[in-house]
Amino acid sequence: MTLIIILLLVSGYLLIATGHLTGVNKAAIAMFIGTVGWVLYICWGADFVMSQHPHEYVEYLSGAAPSSMAVKNYIYGNIFLHYVGRAASIVMFLLATMSIVEILNNNGCFDFIVEWIRTRNSKRLLWTITFATFLLSANLDNLTTATTMLVIMHSIVKNRTQRMLIGSAIVLAANCGGCFTVIGDPIGLLLWGDGAVTATNFSKHLAVPALVAWVVPTILINRQLPDRLGLEWTAPPYRGDDTNLNRWQRIIMLFVGIGGLWFIPTFHNLTRLSPFLGALCVLSVLWVVNEAFNRKLMASDQMSQRRIPLSIQYGVIQQILFVMGIMLAMGVMTEIGVFGHVSAWLDHQVHNIWVVGLVSGLLSSLIDTFTIAITDISLYSPIDGEQLGLWADSAYMAGFATNGFFWKVVAYSTAVGGCLLCVGSTSGLALMKMEHMRLGWYLRMLTPKVAAGFLAGMLVLYCEYFLYHTL
């Protein structure tokens, strides 16, 4: 049964990697392997429980005779719900942040970006829109930020080749910006929630590598653009049917939304509650402000179709199901003991977190950024200071301690490595569909540039690692 579950996971990875060819949604694949994996696990639950949790199960029985129903109840209450709660905390945070972006966008809070980039100069437009994407994705959800910027870019750039180049730079900026904060990407959030990293330390070490990984390819992309772009500036979107806010009201909403998310690390440190609770609190406050500012339109039923953010209705559902399915699948693999054997093999045969990082980056470009990152994270648990002294090779194992470099290498390599091919990230797939972009064109025109930035950023991260352990 262990072999069957492993084959199920590997088959799922292959289907996710070829989803752009088969047309099968990766969320459906993730949910299938996650749910079927747990069904297979519980069918042979007694063997797996006695292998991984023998003492806990005996204490749970409290002298009662073991039975099929008893082991199923134990799995449900003591094993399964743990992984459900872990996955739910991530998807609830995603739901909250995507909803915050949707409310801000519906009220025109991002219209200043269009005013900011109003130029035909290719350098100014490229750097302005990617810089805005880099900053916003570090504070908001990187997928929603990338999608918003791609829509803005698509509406003003007329030439399809230029749109594909600028769109690729936007996707890269979103992934790089999201990877250096704990709230900008689900992987950072997961590491933070598991106690593997702290928010300040994580950003301190990843900010410069992420900046380099964005700047280097963007410089190379800019050389392929003409000095003057063919743009079509349309009138600002009419918002009379969904909002009637002045500039100061939009600034207030932007401050409430983004400023509230900045407070989440402090909220977590003070309360020790899950970060998604802070995100939901920010969403609720922003929602109240939205309804207060738009009360006249709501009273006249002009906003009846816009009161609930679109991300709550359908926009984020696929991403939520994908994250939930992959995290449930990782839970099954952990409970059958496979990850323990894989991590032991890596420690003995590879014994190098940088090799693991480079390979993870390449796999992220082929399969999926989140899938590879959560696989790497599931191999190890954070080691505290007392446990670290028990290891013979404490210098190597320090990479897996809280704020160790293994977690940072995984977060960086999977986020940026996923841009080596446009199929490695959800925002890259969105760009493919929006511009009908072919994988071969991206491989020829963008992959070498992204690879240069990826390796440059990895080199910066390695220098930080060397200085940290030297000084």
C-alpha positions in Angstrom: 0.0 0.0 0.0 2.9 2.3 0.6 4.1 1.8 -2.9 0.6 2.4 -4.3 0.4 5.7 -2.4 3.8 6.7 -3.7 2.8 5.9 -7.3 -0.4 7.9 -6.8 1.7 11.0 -5.8 4.2 10.6 -8.6 1.4 10.2 -11.1 -0.2 13.3 -9.7 3.0 15.3 -10.1 3.3 14.2 -13.7 -0.3 15.2 -14.4 0.3 18.6 -12.8 3.5 19.1 -14.8 1.6 18.3 -18.1 -1.6 20.1 -17.2 -0.9 22.8 -19.9 -0.8 20.0 -22.5 -3.7 17.8 -21.2 -6.0 20.6 -20.3 -6.7 19.0 -16.9 -6.9 21.6 -14.1 -4.2 21.0 -11.5 -6.6 21.8 -8.7 -8.6 18.7 -9.7 -5.5 16.6 -9.7 -4.3 17.9 -6.4 -7.7 17.2 -4.7 -7.8 13.7 -6.2 -4.4 12.6 -4.9 -5.1 14.3 -1.6 -8.4 12.6 -0.9 -7.6 9.2 -2.4 -4.3 9.1 -0.6 -6.1 9.4 2.8 -8.7 6.8 1.8 -6.0 4.3 1.0 -4.2 5.3 4.2 -7.1 4.6 6.4 -7.9 1.3 4.7 -4.6 0.0 6.1 -4.6 2.4 9.0 -3.7 -0.1 11.7 -0.4 -1.0 10.1 0.5 2.7 9.5 -0.5 3.8 13.0 1.4 1.0 14.7 4.5 1.8 12.5 4.5 5.6 13.1 2.5 6.2 16.4 2.5 3.0 18.4 2.8 4.5 21.9 0.3 7.3 21.2 -2.2 4.7 19.9 -1.8 2.4 22.9 -2.4 5.4 25.2 -5.5 6.4 23.2 -7.0 2.9 23.6 -6.5 3.1 27.4 -6.7 -0.7 27.8 -9.6 -1.2 25.4 -9.3 -3.8 22.7 -8.1 -2.5 19.4 -10.6 -2.5 16.6 -11.1 -1.2 13.1 -13.4 1.5 14.3 -11.0 2.5 17.1 -8.1 3.0 14.7 -10.2 5.0 12.3 -11.4 7.3 15.1 -7.8 7.7 16.2 -6.6 8.6 12.7 -9.4 11.1 12.3 -9.1 12.9 15.6 -5.3 12.7 16.2 -3.7 12.6 12.7 -6.1 13.7 9.9 -7.4 16.9 11.5 -3.9 18.1 12.2 -3.2 18.3 8.5 -6.6 19.7 7.7 -6.0 22.5 10.2 -2.6 23.2 8.8 -3.9 23.4 5.3 -7.0 25.4 6.3 -4.8 28.1 7.9 -3.1 28.7 4.6 -6.2 28.7 2.4 -8.0 31.0 4.8 -5.1 33.5 4.6 -5.2 33.3 0.8 -9.0 33.8 0.8 -8.6 36.9 3.1 -5.7 38.5 1.1 -7.3 37.9 -2.3 -10.5 39.3 -1.1 -8.7 42.4 0.2 -7.1 42.9 -3.2 -10.5 42.5 -4.9 -12.2 45.1 -2.6 -9.3 47.5 -3.3 -9.4 46.9 -7.0 -13.2 47.3 -7.2 -13.0 50.7 -5.6 -10.3 51.9 -7.9 -7.5 52.0 -5.3 -5.0 50.7 -7.9 -5.9 53.3 -10.6 -2.9 55.4 -9.5 -0.7 52.7 -11.2 -2.2 53.5 -14.6 -1.6 57.2 -14.0 2.0 56.4 -12.8 2.9 54.4 -16.0 1.3 56.8 -18.4 4.2 57.0 -20.8 5.3 55.6 -24.2 8.9 55.2 -23.0 9.6 51.5 -22.7 12.1 51.7 -19.9 9.9 53.8 -17.7 6.8 51.7 -18.3 8.6 48.4 -17.7 10.4 49.4 -14.6 7.4 51.3 -13.1 4.9 48.5 -13.6 7.3 45.8 -12.4 8.5 47.8 -9.4 4.8 48.4 -8.4 4.2 44.6 -8.8 7.3 43.8 -6.7 6.2 46.0 -3.8 2.6 45.0 -3.9 3.2 41.3 -4.1 5.4 41.5 -1.0 2.4 42.8 1.0 -0.5 41.2 -0.8 -1.0 37.9 -2.5 1.5 37.5 -5.4 -1.0 35.7 -7.7 -3.7 38.3 -7.4 -1.2 41.1 -7.7 0.3 39.6 -10.9 -3.2 39.1 -12.4 -4.2 42.7 -11.7 -1.0 44.0 -13.3 -1.3 41.7 -16.3 -4.9 43.0 -16.9 -3.6 46.6 -16.7 -0.7 45.9 -19.1 -2.9 44.0 -21.5 -5.3 46.9 -21.8 -2.7 49.5 -22.8 0.0 47.7 -24.8 -1.1 46.9 -28.4 1.8 44.8 -29.7 1.4 41.1 -28.7 5.2 40.4 -28.5 5.7 43.4 -26.3 2.9 42.3 -24.1 4.5 38.8 -23.7 7.8 40.4 -22.7 6.4 42.9 -20.3 3.9 40.3 -18.9 6.8 37.8 -18.3 8.6 40.6 -16.4 5.5 41.2 -14.3 5.1 37.5 -13.4 8.8 37.4 -12.4 8.5 40.6 -10.3 5.4 39.1 -8.5 7.1 35.9 -7.6 10.3 37.6 -6.5 8.4 40.2 -4.5 6.2 37.6 -2.8 9.1 35.3 -1.8 10.9 37.7 0.5 8.1 38.3 3.0 6.1 35.8 5.1 2.8 37.2 3.9 3.6 37.5 0.2 3.6 33.8 -0.7 2.0 30.7 0.7 5.4 29.1 1.3 6.6 31.9 3.4 3.4 31.8 5.3 3.7 28.1 5.9 7.2 28.4 7.1 6.3 31.2 9.4 3.3 29.3 10.8 5.4 26.2 11.4 7.9 28.1 13.4 10.7 27.5 10.8 11.3 31.2 10.3 10.6 34.5 11.9 9.2 37.4 9.8 12.1 39.8 10.3 14.9 37.3 9.8 13.2 35.8 6.7 12.9 39.2 5.0 16.4 40.4 6.0 18.1 37.5 4.2 15.8 37.2 1.2 15.2 40.8 0.3 18.5 41.3 -1.6 18.5 37.9 -3.5 14.9 38.5 -4.5 15.7 42.0 -5.7 18.7 40.7 -7.7 16.6 37.9 -9.3 14.1 40.5 -10.4 16.5 43.3 -11.6 18.9 41.2 -13.7 16.3 39.6 -16.0 14.3 42.9 -16.2 17.5 44.7 -17.5 17.9 42.0 -20.2 14.2 42.1 -21.1 14.3 45.9 -21.4 17.0 45.5 -24.1 14.5 43.6 -26.3 11.9 46.4 -26.2 11.9 49.3 -28.6 12.5 52.8 -27.2 8.9 53.8 -27.8 6.0 51.4 -27.2 2.8 51.3 -29.2 0.3 52.0 -26.5 -3.5 52.7 -26.5 -4.6 54.8 -23.5 -8.2 54.4 -22.9 -10.4 56.4 -20.6 -10.4 55.3 -16.9 -13.0 52.6 -16.2 -16.4 53.9 -15.3 -17.0 53.0 -11.7 -20.4 54.7 -11.1 -22.2 51.4 -10.8 -19.8 49.9 -8.2 -18.1 52.8 -6.3 -18.2 56.5 -6.0 -15.1 57.2 -3.9 -12.9 60.3 -4.1 -9.1 60.1 -4.1 -8.8 60.5 -0.3 -11.3 57.7 0.4 -9.4 55.4 -1.9 -6.1 56.3 -0.1 -7.8 55.5 3.2 -9.0 52.1 1.9 -5.5 51.3 0.5 -4.0 52.2 3.9 -6.4 50.1 5.8 -5.9 47.1 3.5 -2.1 47.1 3.1 -1.3 48.7 6.5 -3.4 46.1 8.2 -1.5 43.3 6.5 1.8 44.9 7.7 0.5 44.6 11.2 -0.1 40.8 10.9 3.5 39.7 12.0 3.1 41.9 15.1 -0.3 40.5 15.7 1.1 36.9 15.5 4.0 37.7 17.8 1.7 39.3 20.4 -1.1 36.7 20.4 0.6 33.6 19.0 -2.6 33.0 17.1 -2.5 31.9 13.5 -1.8 34.7 11.0 -5.0 34.0 9.0 -7.0 35.3 12.0 -5.2 38.7 11.6 -5.9 38.6 7.9 -9.6 38.0 8.4 -9.7 40.8 10.9 -8.1 43.2 8.3 -10.6 42.0 5.7 -13.6 42.6 8.1 -12.4 46.1 8.9 -11.8 46.9 5.2 -15.2 45.4 4.3 -16.9 47.7 6.9 -15.1 50.7 5.5 -16.1 49.7 2.0 -19.8 49.6 2.9 -19.6 52.8 4.8 -18.0 54.7 1.9 -20.4 53.2 -0.6 -23.6 53.3 1.6 -25.5 55.6 -0.9 -24.9 53.2 -3.8 -25.8 50.2 -1.7 -28.9 51.9 -0.4 -30.0 52.4 -4.0 -29.2 48.8 -4.9 -26.7 49.9 -7.5 -24.0 47.7 -6.0 -26.1 44.6 -5.5 -23.8 42.5 -7.6 -20.6 44.0 -6.3 -21.0 43.9 -2.5 -19.3 40.5 -2.2 -15.7 40.5 -3.6 -15.4 38.3 -6.7 -12.5 36.4 -5.2 -14.9 35.1 -2.5 -17.4 34.0 -5.2 -15.2 32.1 -7.6 -11.8 33.7 -8.3 -9.8 32.0 -5.6 -11.6 28.7 -5.4 -9.3 26.8 -7.7 -6.2 28.0 -5.9 -7.7 27.1 -2.5 -8.6 23.6 -3.7 -5.1 23.1 -5.2 -3.4 24.2 -2.0 -5.7 22.0 0.2 -5.2 19.0 -2.0 -1.4 19.2 -2.2 -1.1 19.7 1.6 -3.4 16.7 2.3 -1.3 14.6 -0.1 1.9 15.7 1.7 0.3 14.7 5.0 -0.3 11.2 3.7 3.3 10.9 2.6 4.5 12.0 6.0 2.3 9.6 7.9 3.4 6.5 5.8 7.0 7.3 6.7 8.3 7.9 3.1 9.5 11.4 3.8 11.6 10.2 6.7 13.5 7.8 4.4 13.9 10.4 1.7 15.3 13.0 4.1 17.7 10.4 5.6 18.9 9.6 2.1 19.4 13.3 1.2 21.3 13.8 4.5 23.6 10.9 3.7 24.0 11.0 0.0 23.6 14.7 -0.9 24.4 16.5 2.4 24.1 19.9 0.8 21.2 22.3 1.1 22.3 24.3 -2.0 22.2 21.3 -4.3 18.7 20.6 -3.0 17.8 24.2 -3.7 19.1 24.2 -7.2 17.3 20.9 -8.0 14.1 22.2 -6.4 14.3 25.3 -8.6 14.5 23.2 -11.7 11.7 21.0 -10.7 9.5 24.0 -9.8 9.8 25.2 -13.4 8.6 21.8 -14.7 5.9 20.8 -12.1 4.7 23.6 -9.9 6.2 26.1 -7.4 4.0 25.3 -4.4 4.1 21.6 -5.0 7.9 21.3 -4.9 8.3 23.8 -2.0 5.7 22.0 0.2 7.5 18.7 -0.7 10.8 20.0 0.5 9.3 21.5 3.6 7.6 18.2 4.5 10.9 16.4 4.5 12.1 18.1 7.7 10.8 19.7 10.9 12.4 22.8 12.5 15.1 21.9 15.0 15.4 23.9 18.2 18.7 24.8 19.8 18.7 22.0 22.4 18.2 19.3 19.7 20.8 20.8 17.5 23.6 19.9 19.9 22.6 16.3 19.7 23.6 16.0 16.1 27.1 14.9 15.1 27.2 17.3 12.1 25.6 20.3 13.9 27.0 22.7 11.2 24.9 21.0 8.5 21.9 20.5 10.7 21.9 24.2 11.6 20.4 24.8 8.2 17.2 23.1 9.4 17.0 25.0 12.7 14.6 27.9 13.2 15.7 30.6 10.8 18.1 28.1 9.2 19.2 28.7 5.6 17.5 25.6 4.3 14.1 27.2 4.6 15.3 30.4 2.9 16.9 28.4 0.1 13.7 26.5 -0.6 11.5 29.6 -0.5 13.8 31.5 -2.9 14.7 28.6 -5.3 11.1 27.4 -5.8 9.6 30.9 -6.2 12.2 32.2 -8.7 12.8 28.8 -10.3 9.2 28.5 -11.1 9.7 31.3 -13.6 12.3 29.4 -15.6 9.3 28.1 -17.5 6.0 29.8 -17.7 4.2 26.6 -16.6 5.9 26.6 -13.2 3.6 29.2 -11.6 -0.1 29.9 -11.6 0.5 33.5 -12.7 2.7 32.2 -15.5 -0.1 29.9 -16.7 -2.4 32.9 -16.6 -0.1 34.9 -18.8 0.1 31.9 -21.3 -3.7 31.8 -21.6 -4.1 35.6 -21.7 -1.5 36.1 -24.5 -1.7 32.6 -26.2 2.0 32.3 -25.5 3.8 29.2 -26.5 6.2 27.3 -24.2 8.9 27.2 -26.9 8.9 31.0 -27.4 9.3 31.5 -23.6 12.0 28.9 -23.4 14.0 30.7 -26.2 13.3 34.3 -25.2 12.9 34.4 -21.4 14.4 31.3 -19.8 18.1 32.3 -20.2 17.3 35.7 -18.7 15.4 34.3 -15.8 18.2 31.7 -15.2 20.8 34.5 -15.0 18.8 36.3 -12.4 18.1 33.0 -10.5 21.8 32.1 -10.3 22.8 35.7 -9.4 20.3 35.8 -6.6 21.4 32.3 -5.4 25.0 33.6 -5.3 24.0 36.5 -3.2 22.1 34.2 -0.8 25.2 32.0 -0.6 27.4 34.9 0.2 25.0 35.8 3.0 25.2 32.3 4.3 29.0 32.3 4.1 29.3 35.6 6.0 26.7 34.5 8.6 28.7 31.4 9.4 32.1 33.1 9.2 31.3 36.1 11.3 
